[in-house]
């Protein structure tokens, strides 16, 4: 009972953190480019985790260090850039729908490459959850397919998420969550600093209010939405399994609704009904 309660607690906390990431990305890209926002996100996460990197390098077996770095690339680095680039052309409703494909990609990649065993009830749960999410976004309106190629970038990010979740669940048992995250993000620091340099970030008037706010939003996104969230996510994958952890993508839109209410938007009965459908899907997918 205590274990299950903690799993759901991690689930809810990740939904809160990652659901708040979209508004931070939007704030960051008011004056910065997508490449700069994504780079600042990874760099902020890496800087926070530097104190733990040396211990992580010693504790993680040498034959798993490369896989840890690969996990950072698949689960954080590439998706960070893909989402930022995509959201310059597609609306958040479409991005939210496509992001919810992560559990389906967990199943597909798990069956194809990781010998994942999936029951019929779990597949039904994921389909129900995805239908509920589509209805939720439809209730909010404004779904545009005008920039299909940019939508494919989000789709690619969810595919990478699916591969990473299965990889962590199968090969990273026994490796600490904090150690995985710190080694992964610190190893990405030189690459992201190079991207910032070549995009002209350091020549910008960073002390001006607009640039300072956008940089701060990107840094907060990295510290909470990447560093802390990655540690929690690795922990959840190893505690509750790949499929349950991937269902976090279904909770993210509800945090966005909360931000909408805070910003003066109204939540209607249809959205509440869609919430019930999605929670039913999460329950079925997690049912033993």
C-alpha positions in Angstrom: 0.0 0.0 0.0 2.8 2.4 0.9 4.7 1.6 -2.2 1.6 2.2 -4.4 0.9 5.5 -2.6 4.5 6.7 -3.3 4.3 5.7 -6.9 1.1 7.8 -7.4 2.7 10.6 -5.5 5.7 10.6 -7.9 3.2 10.4 -10.8 1.3 13.5 -9.6 4.4 15.5 -9.0 5.8 14.7 -12.5 2.5 15.8 -14.0 2.7 19.1 -12.1 6.3 19.7 -13.1 6.1 18.7 -16.8 2.6 20.2 -17.2 4.1 23.6 -16.2 6.9 23.3 -18.7 4.9 24.5 -21.6 4.3 27.9 -20.2 8.0 28.2 -19.3 9.0 27.3 -22.9 6.6 29.9 -24.2 8.0 32.5 -21.9 11.6 31.6 -22.9 10.9 31.8 -26.6 9.5 35.3 -26.4 12.9 36.7 -27.3 15.2 33.7 -27.5 15.4 31.1 -30.2 14.2 27.5 -29.7 17.8 26.3 -29.8 18.8 28.7 -27.1 15.9 27.8 -24.8 16.5 24.1 -25.2 20.2 24.6 -24.6 19.7 26.7 -21.5 17.3 24.0 -20.3 19.9 21.2 -20.5 22.7 23.4 -19.2 20.7 24.5 -16.1 20.0 20.8 -15.4 23.6 19.9 -15.8 24.9 22.7 -13.6 22.5 21.7 -10.8 23.7 18.1 -11.0 27.5 18.8 -11.2 28.0 18.1 -7.4 26.7 14.6 -7.9 28.5 13.8 -11.2 31.8 12.6 -9.7 30.2 10.1 -7.4 27.9 9.0 -10.2 30.9 8.3 -12.5 32.5 6.2 -9.8 29.4 4.2 -8.9 28.0 3.5 -12.3 29.6 0.5 -13.9 31.8 1.3 -16.8 29.8 -0.9 -19.2 26.7 1.2 -18.4 28.0 4.7 -18.6 27.6 4.9 -22.3 24.0 3.8 -22.0 23.4 6.5 -19.3 24.6 9.2 -21.7 22.4 7.7 -24.5 19.5 7.8 -22.1 20.1 11.5 -21.6 20.2 12.1 -25.3 17.0 10.1 -26.1 15.0 11.2 -23.1 16.0 14.8 -22.7 18.4 16.3 -25.2 16.8 15.6 -28.5 13.2 16.0 -27.2 14.0 19.4 -25.7 15.0 20.8 -29.1 12.3 19.0 -31.0 9.5 20.4 -28.8 10.9 23.9 -28.9 11.2 23.9 -32.6 7.8 22.4 -33.1 6.0 24.9 -30.9 7.2 27.7 -33.1 4.7 26.5 -35.7 2.0 24.3 -34.1 -0.4 25.1 -31.4 -0.2 23.6 -27.9 -3.4 21.5 -28.4 -1.8 19.5 -31.2 1.5 19.2 -29.3 -0.5 17.9 -26.3 -2.2 15.2 -28.3 1.0 14.0 -30.0 2.9 14.0 -26.7 0.2 11.6 -25.3 1.4 9.0 -27.9 4.3 8.2 -25.6 2.6 5.2 -23.9 1.7 3.8 -27.3 5.4 4.1 -28.4 6.4 2.5 -25.1 4.3 -0.5 -26.1 5.4 -0.6 -29.7 9.1 -0.2 -29.0 8.9 -2.5 -26.0 7.3 -5.3 -28.0 9.6 -4.8 -31.0 13.0 -4.4 -29.2 12.7 -5.2 -25.5 10.4 -8.2 -25.3 7.9 -6.3 -23.3 4.8 -8.3 -22.3 1.6 -6.4 -22.6 -1.9 -7.5 -21.5 -5.1 -6.8 -23.4 -6.5 -4.7 -20.6 -3.4 -2.4 -20.7 -3.7 -1.8 -24.4 -7.4 -1.0 -23.9 -6.5 1.4 -21.1 -4.0 3.3 -23.2 -6.5 3.6 -26.1 -9.2 4.9 -23.7 -6.8 7.4 -22.2 -5.7 8.6 -25.6 -9.3 9.0 -26.7 -10.1 11.0 -23.6 -7.1 13.3 -24.2 -8.2 13.9 -27.8 -11.7 14.8 -26.5 -10.2 17.1 -23.9 -8.2 19.0 -26.5 -11.2 19.1 -28.9 -13.2 20.6 -26.1 -10.6 23.4 -25.8 -10.7 24.0 -29.6 -8.0 25.3 -31.9 -6.4 22.1 -33.4 -4.4 23.0 -36.4 -2.6 20.7 -38.9 -1.2 23.6 -41.0 2.4 22.7 -40.2 2.4 18.9 -40.4 6.1 18.6 -40.7 6.5 20.3 -37.3 3.9 18.0 -35.8 6.2 15.1 -36.9 8.9 16.6 -34.7 6.8 16.1 -31.6 6.0 12.6 -32.9 9.7 11.8 -33.2 10.2 13.1 -29.6 7.5 10.7 -28.3 9.2 7.8 -30.1 12.5 8.7 -28.4 10.7 8.8 -25.1 9.3 5.3 -25.7 12.7 3.9 -26.5 14.3 5.6 -23.5 11.6 4.4 -21.0 12.1 0.8 -22.1 15.8 1.1 -22.1 15.9 2.5 -18.5 13.4 -0.1 -17.3 15.4 -3.1 -18.7 19.0 -2.1 -18.4 19.3 0.5 -15.6 18.1 -1.5 -12.6 20.5 -1.1 -9.8 21.7 2.3 -11.0 20.6 5.2 -8.8 18.2 7.7 -10.3 20.2 10.7 -9.2 23.4 9.1 -10.5 21.9 8.5 -13.9 20.5 12.0 -14.2 23.7 13.7 -13.1 26.1 11.7 -15.3 23.7 12.1 -18.3 23.3 15.9 -18.1 26.8 16.9 -17.0 28.1 15.0 -20.0 25.8 17.1 -22.3 27.1 20.5 -21.0 29.9 21.0 -23.6 27.6 20.2 -26.5 24.9 22.6 -25.3 27.4 25.4 -24.5 28.7 25.1 -28.0 25.1 25.4 -29.4 24.6 28.6 -27.3 27.8 30.0 -28.6 27.1 29.4 -32.3 23.6 30.7 -32.0 24.9 34.1 -30.7 23.4 33.8 -27.3 26.4 35.3 -25.4 26.3 38.4 -27.6 22.7 39.3 -26.7 21.9 42.1 -24.3 21.2 39.6 -21.5 20.8 42.2 -18.8 17.8 43.7 -20.5 14.5 42.8 -18.8 13.0 40.7 -21.6 16.2 38.7 -22.1 16.7 38.2 -18.4 13.1 37.0 -17.9 13.3 34.5 -20.9 16.7 33.2 -19.6 15.3 32.8 -16.1 12.3 30.9 -17.4 14.5 28.6 -19.4 16.7 28.0 -16.4 13.7 27.2 -14.2 12.5 24.9 -16.9 15.9 23.1 -16.8 16.2 22.9 -13.0 12.7 21.6 -12.3 11.4 20.4 -15.7 14.6 18.5 -16.5 17.0 17.9 -13.6 14.6 17.2 -10.8 11.9 15.7 -13.0 14.4 13.3 -14.7 15.5 12.0 -11.3 11.9 11.5 -10.3 11.0 9.9 -13.6 14.0 7.4 -13.5 12.8 6.5 -10.0 9.2 6.0 -11.1 10.3 3.8 -14.1 12.3 1.5 -11.8 9.7 1.4 -9.1 6.5 1.0 -11.1 7.6 0.0 -14.6 7.9 1.6 -18.0 4.2 1.6 -18.9 2.9 3.2 -15.8 5.7 5.8 -15.9 4.8 6.7 -19.5 1.2 7.4 -18.5 2.4 10.6 -16.9 1.9 12.1 -20.4 -1.9 11.8 -19.8 -1.8 13.9 -16.7 0.2 16.8 -18.2 -2.8 18.5 -19.9 -4.7 18.9 -16.7 -1.9 21.0 -15.2 -2.2 23.2 -18.3 -5.9 23.5 -17.5 -4.9 24.7 -14.1 -2.7 27.4 -15.6 -5.6 28.3 -17.8 -7.9 28.8 -14.9 -5.2 30.9 -13.2 -5.0 33.0 -16.4 -8.8 33.6 -16.4 -9.9 30.7 -18.7 -13.1 28.7 -18.0 -13.2 24.9 -17.5 -16.4 23.3 -18.8 -18.2 20.1 -17.9 -16.9 18.4 -21.0 -13.3 18.8 -19.9 -14.2 17.4 -16.5 -15.8 14.4 -18.2 -12.7 13.9 -20.3 -10.6 13.9 -17.2 -12.7 11.0 -15.9 -12.1 9.1 -19.1 -8.4 9.6 -19.0 -8.2 8.5 -15.4 -10.1 5.4 -16.3 -7.5 4.7 -19.0 -4.7 5.2 -16.5 -6.3 2.8 -14.1 -6.9 0.0 -16.7 -3.3 0.4 -18.0 -1.9 0.0 -14.5 -4.2 -2.8 -13.4 -2.4 -6.0 -12.5 
